[in-house]
Amino acid sequence: MLHIVNKSPTERNSVESCLAHAKKGSKVLLIEDAVYAATKGGAAEARVRSAMADVTIYALQPDLAARGMADRVIDGVNLVDYGGFVDLVAEQANCQSWL
């Protein structure tokens, strides 16, 4: 399953809820303000690092760049462009958006 999160980890608990419910082997795509969770020194860094043992974390690179965070990505977070976003959605039988 692909989980898509778009809310900042400091604004809502969407990232935390997603990571708590994502089953082993799931993929989590952080877009829009949720990309802050993929950054070093961010509020969700420890939780994201911990979750990476069970799920694959992706972040939308254009959203990181737009927020000036492209150089602060946590090691192990996979960056995708818009084409990669589409590929992730197409590869998965189910997608869950976290609001």
Residue pairs with C-beta under 8 A, 6 or more apart in sequence:
1 22
1 23
1 26
1 27
1 92
1 93
1 94
1 95
1 96
2 26
2 27
2 28
2 29
2 88
2 89
2 91
2 92
2 94
2 95
2 96
3 18
3 22
3 26
3 27
3 28
3 29
3 55
3 95
3 96
3 97
3 98
4 28
4 29
4 31
4 95
4 96
4 97
4 98
5 14
5 15
5 18
5 28
5 29
5 30
5 31
5 34
5 37
5 97
5 98
6 14
6 31
6 32
6 33
6 34
6 97
6 98
6 99
7 14
7 15
7 32
7 33
7 34
7 98
7 99
8 33
8 34
8 36
8 37
9 15
9 16
9 34
9 36
9 37
9 42
9 43
9 44
10 36
10 43
11 33
12 99
14 34
14 98
14 99
15 30
15 34
15 37
15 44
15 47
15 48
15 98
16 44
16 47
17 98
18 28
18 96
18 98
19 28
19 47
19 48
19 51
19 55
22 28
22 51
22 54
22 55
23 54
24 54
24 55
25 54
25 55
26 54
26 55
26 56
27 55
27 56
27 57
27 58
27 88
27 92
28 51
28 55
28 56
28 57
28 58
29 58
29 59
29 60
29 80
29 85
29 88
30 37
30 38
30 57
30 58
30 59
30 60
30 63
31 59
31 60
31 63
31 85
32 60
32 63
33 63
33 67
35 59
35 60
35 63
35 64
35 67
35 69
36 42
36 43
36 44
36 67
36 69
37 43
37 44
37 45
37 47
37 48
38 48
38 57
38 59
38 64
38 69
38 73
38 74
38 77
39 45
39 64
39 69
39 72
39 73
39 74
40 72
40 73
40 74
41 72
42 72
45 74
48 57
48 74
48 77
49 74
49 76
51 57
52 76
52 77
56 78
57 74
57 76
57 77
57 78
58 77
58 78
58 79
58 80
58 84
58 88
59 73
59 77
59 78
59 79
59 80
60 79
60 80
60 81
60 82
60 85
61 70
61 79
61 80
61 81
62 81
62 82
64 70
64 73
64 79
73 79
80 87
80 88
89 95
